[in-house]
Amino acid sequence: MAPAPEACDCPGCSGAELDPAELIDDLIDGGAHLLGCADPLEAELFAANLLALGNQAGEGFAEALAGGIVPALEEIGSREALAVLHAVAALEDGTAAADAARRLSGTGVPSPGWVAELGEPVEPEVFLRFADHRDNLSVLVVTFTRAGRSHGFSVNVVHGDCHSAAEILLFPGTVLDQVTDMIQSAEGVSDLVITRSSPDPETFRWEVERALNARADHDREADDPAGPTEDDNPDYHLSAELLRARLRLLPAPSRPPARHGD
């Protein structure tokens, strides 16, 4: 038998209040690690982890981030604090972190080497949809490239569960063929017939956002939304934050968002 999972002490799981001072200390420690990174995707994952933690902690985190955490980092004014601000600015749906990073850089604090690459445009490459003939499950696959580096996401969607996302796989773009082969290899299981299509970016964004939003609704409705289950992927919420930021680069869907359960 697998050992029992260790209890998570994040606010979402423990029910404890988020301690801003302790969080700032942790972010500065993380910023020290970011100074030695080469790939800006590592910085984005760091920020995605922060945003996922905040969203699981409860409502009001966006306000706390813009009104408390970002100003505190700017006041510290170290290279580590600036690295964190650059990372958060890359994923934040707002300008607080970006403005603070710009002001802090203007005072002469040097930015990490990956910031230049982080500022390069992120271009979508491939949009794929795999669905079984019974329309029970689908897998949505997308890849993005930036400054010669490529990465992708694979989203497993359960149609019978309000079309909610069950799992997100973040993978290097160089293994796209292996990912698609793995998906299509399920054809021999339970007489599945898998169809492959290439939706347009607008349709793809609509479907993925429907899946992410339904999963978020289910997590909020659950008695213990952030508590891990034996089959839970602990990286789901982190990957979802990064994926949402990537989806904002795609054309906004002309059709309204799907209602939960529709």
C-alpha positions in Angstrom: 0.0 0.0 0.0 1.1 3.5 -0.7 2.0 5.6 2.3 -0.6 8.1 3.4 0.0 11.5 1.9 1.5 14.1 4.2 -0.9 16.8 5.4 -0.6 19.9 3.3 -0.1 23.0 5.5 -1.1 25.6 2.9 -4.0 27.9 4.0 -6.4 26.2 1.6 -5.9 22.8 3.1 -5.2 23.7 6.8 -7.8 26.4 7.1 -5.2 28.7 8.7 -5.0 32.4 7.9 -2.5 33.5 5.3 0.4 35.2 7.2 1.5 38.1 4.9 4.9 38.5 6.6 5.7 34.8 6.4 4.6 34.7 2.8 6.9 37.7 1.9 9.8 35.9 3.5 9.0 32.7 1.5 8.8 34.8 -1.7 12.2 36.4 -1.1 13.7 33.0 -0.6 12.1 31.9 -3.8 13.4 35.0 -5.5 17.0 33.9 -4.6 16.4 30.7 -6.5 15.0 32.6 -9.5 18.2 34.6 -9.8 19.9 31.5 -11.0 17.3 30.3 -13.4 17.9 30.2 -17.2 14.5 29.4 -18.6 11.8 32.0 -17.9 9.2 29.2 -17.7 10.6 28.4 -14.3 9.8 31.9 -13.1 6.3 31.6 -14.5 5.8 28.4 -12.7 6.9 30.1 -9.5 4.3 32.8 -10.0 1.7 30.2 -10.9 2.3 28.4 -7.6 1.8 31.7 -5.7 -1.4 32.5 -7.6 -2.8 29.0 -7.1 -2.0 29.2 -3.4 -3.7 32.5 -3.1 -6.8 31.4 -5.0 -7.1 28.3 -2.7 -6.7 30.5 0.3 -10.0 32.2 -0.5 -11.5 35.4 -2.0 -9.7 38.6 -1.8 -6.2 37.4 -2.7 -6.1 39.6 -5.9 -6.6 42.6 -3.7 -4.1 41.4 -1.2 -1.6 40.8 -4.0 -2.0 44.3 -5.6 -2.5 46.2 -2.3 -0.1 44.4 0.1 2.3 41.8 -1.3 3.4 43.8 -4.4 4.1 47.0 -2.4 5.9 45.1 0.2 8.2 43.5 -2.4 8.8 46.9 -4.0 9.7 48.4 -0.6 12.2 45.6 0.1 13.8 46.6 -3.2 16.3 43.7 -3.5 17.3 41.7 -6.6 15.3 38.8 -5.2 12.2 41.0 -4.7 12.5 42.3 -8.3 12.8 38.7 -9.6 9.5 37.8 -7.9 7.8 40.9 -9.3 8.9 40.1 -12.8 7.6 36.5 -12.4 4.3 37.6 -11.0 3.9 40.3 -13.7 4.2 37.6 -16.3 1.0 35.8 -15.1 -0.9 38.5 -13.2 -4.2 39.6 -14.8 -3.4 43.2 -14.0 -0.6 45.7 -13.9 0.4 46.1 -10.2 3.4 43.8 -10.3 4.5 45.1 -13.7 4.4 48.7 -12.6 6.3 47.9 -9.4 9.0 46.0 -11.3 9.3 48.9 -13.8 9.8 51.4 -10.9 12.2 49.2 -9.1 14.3 48.6 -12.2 14.3 52.4 -12.7 16.2 52.8 -9.4 19.1 50.7 -10.7 18.2 47.2 -9.3 19.4 44.7 -11.9 16.9 42.2 -13.3 17.6 38.5 -13.7 19.0 37.4 -17.1 15.8 35.6 -18.0 13.7 38.8 -18.0 14.7 39.7 -21.6 13.5 36.3 -22.9 10.4 36.6 -20.7 9.5 39.7 -22.6 9.6 37.9 -26.0 6.2 37.2 -27.6 4.6 33.8 -26.8 3.2 32.3 -30.0 0.6 29.5 -30.1 1.6 26.7 -32.5 -0.6 23.7 -32.4 -4.3 23.2 -31.4 -5.6 19.6 -31.2 -8.7 18.0 -29.9 -9.0 14.2 -29.3 -12.4 12.8 -28.5 -13.8 9.3 -28.1 -16.7 8.3 -30.2 -19.1 8.0 -27.2 -18.3 11.7 -26.4 -17.5 10.8 -22.8 -14.0 12.2 -22.8 -11.8 14.6 -24.8 -8.2 15.7 -24.6 -7.3 19.3 -25.6 -3.7 19.8 -26.6 -1.9 23.1 -27.3 1.7 24.2 -27.7 3.4 27.6 -27.5 6.8 28.8 -28.4 8.9 31.7 -27.1 12.5 32.6 -28.1 13.1 29.2 -29.5 11.7 27.3 -26.5 8.5 25.3 -26.8 6.1 23.9 -24.2 2.6 22.5 -24.3 -0.5 21.6 -22.3 -2.7 18.5 -22.5 -6.1 18.9 -20.7 -8.2 15.8 -20.0 -11.9 16.8 -20.0 -14.7 14.6 -18.6 -17.9 15.5 -20.4 -20.2 13.7 -18.0 -18.8 15.8 -15.2 -20.0 19.2 -16.5 -17.2 19.1 -19.1 -14.7 19.8 -16.3 -11.0 19.4 -16.5 -9.7 16.3 -14.7 -5.9 16.7 -15.3 -3.5 19.0 -16.9 -0.1 17.8 -18.3 2.6 20.4 -18.9 5.2 19.1 -21.3 8.2 20.2 -23.4 7.1 21.0 -27.0 9.7 18.6 -28.3 7.7 15.6 -27.0 4.4 16.6 -28.7 4.5 13.5 -30.9 4.9 11.2 -27.9 2.0 12.9 -26.2 -0.3 12.5 -29.1 0.8 8.9 -29.6 0.0 8.2 -26.0 -3.5 9.7 -26.4 -4.3 7.7 -29.5 -2.9 4.5 -28.1 -6.0 4.4 -25.9 -8.0 3.4 -29.0 -7.4 -0.3 -28.3 -9.0 0.0 -24.8 -12.7 -0.7 -24.3 -13.3 -0.5 -28.1 -12.7 3.3 -28.1 -12.6 5.1 -31.4 -10.7 8.4 -31.0 -11.1 11.2 -33.5 -8.5 13.9 -34.0 -9.4 17.5 -35.1 -7.7 20.9 -35.2 -10.1 23.5 -33.7 -9.5 27.2 -34.4 -7.9 29.2 -31.5 -11.1 30.9 -30.5 -13.0 27.6 -30.2 -10.1 26.0 -28.4 -10.0 28.8 -25.8 -13.7 28.5 -25.2 -13.5 24.7 -24.6 -10.5 24.9 -22.3 -12.0 27.8 -20.3 -15.2 25.8 -19.9 -13.3 22.9 -18.6 -11.2 25.0 -16.2 -14.2 27.0 -14.9 -16.2 23.9 -14.3 -13.4 22.3 -12.3 -13.0 25.5 -10.3 -16.7 25.5 -9.5 -16.5 21.9 -8.4 -13.5 22.6 -6.2 -15.3 25.5 -4.5 -18.4 23.3 -3.9 -16.4 20.5 -2.4 -16.2 20.1 1.4 -12.4 20.1 1.1 -11.6 21.7 -2.3 -7.9 21.9 -1.9 -7.4 18.6 0.0 -5.5 16.0 -2.1 -7.2 12.7 -3.0 -5.4 9.5 -3.7 -5.7 10.2 -7.5 -5.2 13.9 -7.3 -2.4 15.6 -9.3 -0.9 18.1 -6.9 0.3 20.2 -9.8 -3.2 20.7 -11.3 -3.9 24.1 -9.8 -0.4 25.4 -10.7 -0.7 24.2 -14.3 -4.2 25.7 -14.5 -2.9 29.2 -13.5 -0.2 29.1 -16.2 -2.6 27.8 -18.8 -5.1 30.5 -18.1 -2.4 33.1 -18.7 -1.6 31.4 -22.0 -5.3 31.4 -23.0 -5.5 35.1 -22.6 -3.1 35.4 -25.5 -5.7 33.7 -27.8 -8.6 35.5 -29.5 -11.5 36.1 -27.1 -14.4 33.8 -27.9 -17.3 35.5 -29.6 -19.8 33.1 -27.9 -20.5 33.7 -24.2 -18.9 31.5 -21.5 -20.6 28.2 -20.9 -22.9 28.1 -17.9 -22.0 25.5 -15.3 -23.7 22.2 -16.2 -24.9 23.5 -19.6 
